[in-house]
Amino acid sequence: MRIVIARFPFDLTMNEVERLVESVTPEPATGQCVTIGRHVYPVKQVGQVITRQDRRDFTAHEVTRALTRLGFTCHEVQPPRPEAFNDPSSSLPWADTPLG
C-alpha cells in the first residue's frame, strides 16, 4: 500500500513494517504509540525505522495515519503516574497535615 510520510511516498505492507522493526528494541512508550506484534513502540521511532529519516522531518500524526491504514493499532500511552514509582510522600500519614 502506498503511504506518504514527510511528503515522500512509500510502498509498504504490514508484513514489511513488522520485519523492519522486529530487531529494534522499543523505546519507552509515551504519547502516540503503535502495537506491533507483542511490543509497543512510539510512532516516531517506527517512522524513523521505516523512512530512514530524522524524526524531526515528520509528525506523529503522519505516521499514525499511515500505520493505521496498514492495519496496525495506534493508541495514546500516558506517562506513568508518580504513585507508580512508590513515591514515599504519597504514603506518609503526616504528609497532608499542616505543620505546627
Phi, psi and chi 1 to 4 in degrees:
 res  aa     phi    psi   chi1   chi2   chi3   chi4
   1 MET       -  140.5  172.7  178.9  -73.4      -
   2 ARG   -85.4  124.1 -179.2  164.2  -71.5 -123.5
   3 ILE  -123.9  156.1   58.4  172.7      -      -
   4 VAL  -122.3  124.2  176.4      -      -      -
   5 ILE  -131.8  127.1  -61.1  173.9      -      -
   6 ALA    55.8   40.5      -      -      -      -
   7 ARG    66.8   11.4  -66.4  173.2  -71.2  166.3
   8 PHE  -111.5  130.7  -69.7   96.7      -      -
   9 PRO   -81.8  143.6   27.1  -31.0      -      -
  10 PHE  -133.5  135.7  -63.1   91.8      -      -
  11 ASP  -101.5  102.4  -72.2  -42.0      -      -
  12 LEU  -132.0  155.5  -67.3  169.6      -      -
  13 THR  -119.7  168.3   64.1      -      -      -
  14 MET   -58.9  -42.0 -170.3  176.9 -154.4      -
  15 ASN   -64.6  -37.6  -70.0  -25.1      -      -
  16 GLU   -65.5  -41.7  -71.1  173.4  -40.4      -
  17 VAL   -63.9  -44.3  173.1      -      -      -
  18 GLU   -59.3  -41.6  -70.9  171.0  -17.1      -
  19 ARG   -66.0  -39.5 -174.2 -179.4   48.1   77.5
  20 LEU   -66.2  -35.5  -72.6  169.1      -      -
  21 VAL   -97.9   -3.2  -61.8      -      -      -
  22 GLU   -63.4  -27.8   70.9 -175.9   -3.6      -
  23 SER   -97.8    5.7   62.8      -      -      -
  24 VAL   -97.2  130.0  175.8      -      -      -
  25 THR   -78.4  126.5  -57.6      -      -      -
  26 PRO   -65.1  137.8  -12.2   21.6      -      -
  27 GLU   -78.0  166.4  -65.5  174.5   -3.6      -
  28 PRO   -56.4  132.9  -24.3   32.5      -      -
  29 ALA   -88.4  116.1      -      -      -      -
  30 THR  -143.8  151.5   58.9      -      -      -
  31 GLY    75.0 -145.8      -      -      -      -
  32 GLN   -71.1  125.4  -72.6  -67.6  -35.7      -
  33 CYS  -134.0  165.1  -66.5      -      -      -
  34 VAL  -134.3  140.2   59.1      -      -      -
  35 THR   -95.3  119.4  -59.0      -      -      -
  36 ILE  -125.8  114.4  -60.0  176.4      -      -
  37 GLY    66.3 -125.9      -      -      -      -
  38 ARG  -102.1   10.1  -65.5  175.4   24.6 -162.9
  39 HIS  -116.3  153.0  -60.4  -73.5      -      -
  40 VAL  -112.5  121.6  176.4      -      -      -
  41 TYR  -115.9  144.9  -63.6   87.9      -      -
  42 PRO   -64.1  139.0  -19.8   30.5      -      -
  43 VAL   -63.3  -31.4  -66.8      -      -      -
  44 LYS   -66.4  -35.0  -66.7  -83.3  -99.7 -172.7
  45 GLN   -64.9  -44.8 -178.8 -175.5   15.5      -
  46 VAL   -65.2  -40.7  174.2      -      -      -
  47 GLY   -59.4  -40.3      -      -      -      -
  48 GLN   -65.6  -38.9 -177.8  178.5   20.3      -
  49 VAL   -68.2  -46.0  170.0      -      -      -
  50 ILE   -79.1  -25.0   63.6  176.9      -      -
  51 THR  -100.3  -18.9   65.5      -      -      -
  52 ARG    60.1   29.5  -63.4 -177.2 -162.9   95.7
  53 GLN  -111.3  163.2  -64.5  177.6   -0.2      -
  54 ASP   -67.4  144.4 -169.5  -77.9      -      -
  55 ARG   -62.9  -21.9  -65.5  178.4 -167.1 -160.3
  56 ARG   -75.0  -10.6  -64.7  172.3  -71.3 -178.2
  57 ASP   -83.2  -11.0  -66.5  -20.1      -      -
  58 PHE  -143.9  164.7   50.8   83.3      -      -
  59 THR  -100.9  160.3   65.5      -      -      -
  60 ALA   -63.4  -33.7      -      -      -      -
  61 HIS   -63.8  -41.5 -179.7   71.5      -      -
  62 GLU   -60.2  -45.7  -73.0  178.2  -71.9      -
  63 VAL   -69.9  -40.4 -179.5      -      -      -
  64 THR   -59.3  -45.4  -60.8      -      -      -
  65 ARG   -62.1  -43.2 -175.4  176.4   59.2 -126.5
  66 ALA   -66.6  -45.0      -      -      -      -
  67 LEU   -66.8  -35.9  -67.8  172.6      -      -
  68 THR   -64.4  -40.9  -58.9      -      -      -
  69 ARG   -62.6  -31.4  -74.8 -171.4   62.6 -148.9
  70 LEU   -78.4  -12.5  -71.0  172.5      -      -
  71 GLY   109.0    7.7      -      -      -      -
  72 PHE   -84.9  157.5  -68.9  101.9      -      -
  73 THR   -95.4  114.8  -58.1      -      -      -
  74 CYS  -105.0  145.1  -63.9      -      -      -
  75 HIS  -156.6  166.3   47.2   89.1      -      -
  76 GLU   -93.8  133.4 -177.1   84.3   18.0      -
  77 VAL  -116.6  124.5  173.7      -      -      -
  78 GLN   -83.1  147.9  -61.1  -61.6  -37.1      -
  79 PRO   -65.4  152.5   15.2  -21.6      -      -
  80 PRO   -63.7  145.5   15.5  -22.2      -      -
  81 ARG   -77.2  155.5  -62.9 -171.8  -10.7 -126.0
  82 PRO   -56.8  -30.4  -23.0   30.1      -      -
  83 GLU   -62.1  -27.4  -63.7   85.6   39.0      -
  84 ALA   -66.8  -18.7      -      -      -      -
  85 PHE   -98.4   14.4  -64.6  109.8      -      -
  86 ASN    55.3   52.5  -64.3  -34.1      -      -
  87 ASP   -61.2  113.8 -176.6   10.5      -      -
  88 PRO   -63.7  -28.4   16.4  -22.3      -      -
  89 SER   -69.2  -21.4   65.1      -      -      -
  90 SER   -79.0  -16.3   64.7      -      -      -
  91 SER  -110.8    0.5   62.2      -      -      -
  92 LEU   -79.2  129.9  -62.7  175.5      -      -
  93 PRO   -66.3  -27.2   19.6  -26.9      -      -
  94 TRP   -92.7    0.7   51.1  -93.6      -      -
  95 ALA   -66.1  -29.2      -      -      -      -
  96 ASP   -98.5    2.3  -66.7  -28.4      -      -
  97 THR   -93.2  146.3   60.9      -      -      -
  98 PRO   -70.5  147.1   21.3  -27.9      -      -
  99 LEU   -79.6  144.3  -62.6  175.2      -      -
 100 GLY   168.1      -      -      -      -      -
